[in-house]
Amino acid sequence: MATEKTPKAETKTEPKSDAKAPRVLVVDDDQEIIEAVRFALETKGYEVLIARDGNQGLAMAEREDPDLVILDMMMPKRSGFLVLEKLRRSRPVPLKVIMITANEGSRHKAYAEMLGVDDYIRKPFAMDRLMESVTRLLG
């Protein structure tokens, strides 16, 4: 009978999920931006997930259910717009999304806003500006 009590060992790993940090998915193909954003977010106590293209970002968003997505507009395989469109169609409760882009066009911003993006930040951006947006959306 003593061997039947082994499932108790599994419960020791569960308390970590009780005090989980907000999870932020960063979807970008620029390694320098990924590392800078990851560092800034981790310093503030966020858990960071990384995807390096639009398809990977979409798959991770669906699988990991992050609290926020920081999404680059111009990426290989699937653009940020296509990722955002799919996320908006496939989820009953919309994910919070910050789109970052080097594109200066106002039509792109208008389209992102029509799709329901929570914030739109042009590159290059001050990390403080991004962190203010993250704090506002997750706070």
N, C-alpha and C positions, 0 to 999 in steps of 0.2 A: 504493500500500500504506500510506502514511502516514495516510490517512484512516481506515483500519480500527482504529487504536489509540485512537480517541476514547472508547470506553467507560471508560477509566481515569479520566477526569474525574469520573465518577459516584461513584467510591469515596471521593472526598475528603469527602463529606458523611456517610459512614457512621460514623466513629469516635465521633461524639456519642452514638450509641445504646449504645456499650460502657459508658459510665459514666453511665447514666441514673439520675436521681433517682426515688425511689418516687413513683407517681402516685396522687393522691387526687381522687376525684370528689365534689364537694359538690353535693347536690341539695336546693335550698331556694328558696322563692319570696320570701323576705325579703331585700331588697337590702342592708340594714345587716348582717345576719348573714353573707351571702355575702362582703361586703367584709372584715369583721373576721376571718372564718375564713381567707379567702384570704391576707390579710396575715400572719397568724400562721403558716400553713403554709409560705408562700414564704420567710419569715424563717428557718425551720428547714431550708430547702433542698428542700422537696417541690415537685413539679410539680403544679399545681392545674388541674382541669377543672371547669367550672361547668354545671349544668343547672338550669333555673328551674321545672320542673314534673315530675311523675312520669313522664309519657310520654317526655319528653326525657331524663330521667335513666336510664330503662330502656334506651333506644336507645343512649345514650352508654356505658353500662356494657357492653353487648353489643359495641359497635364498638371501644371504646378499651381494654377489659380493664384497668381500674385495679387498683392494689394494695389500695385501701381505698375504701369509699364512706361518706360522712357524709350521712345521709338524714333529712330532716325528715318527720315523720309526717303533718301536715296540709298538703296542697298541692292546687293545682288539677289537673284532668284525671285524675290517678291518685294515690291516697294512698300514703304511704310503706309502709303494710302491703301494698298490692297490688304495689308495686314489689318489696318484699322477698320476697313469696310467689313471684312470677315468677322472680326471680333464683335462689331456692332450688330451683325446679323445673327451670330451664333450664341449669344449670351443673354439670358433673361435679365440679369443685373449687369449693367455695363461696367467694365473695368475702367478705372481712372487711367487716363493716358496723357502723357506730356510728349508732344512731338518736337523733335529738334531737327533743324535743317539749315543748310548753307544757301538754300534757294531764297532769293529776294522777292520773288513774285507775289503780289497781293492776291492773285487768283488762287494760288496754292493754299494760302492762309484761309481764305474764304471757304475753300472746299474742305479743308481740315475741320474748320468750325462747323460747317454743315454736317459733317460726319460725327460731330459731338466730341471733338478733342477737348480736354480740360485745360490745356495750356499749349502754347505754340511759341517756341524759343528759337531765334535765329542764331546760327553759328557765325563767328565765334561768340561764345557767351561767357559771362562771368559765372564761376561756380556758385557764388553766393545767390545769383539769380535763380539758378536751377534748384538749389537747396531750399530757397524760400518757397518755391512752387511745390516741391515735395512735401515740405512741412505743412503747408496750407492744405494740400489735398489729403494728407494722411492724418492730420492733427485733429 
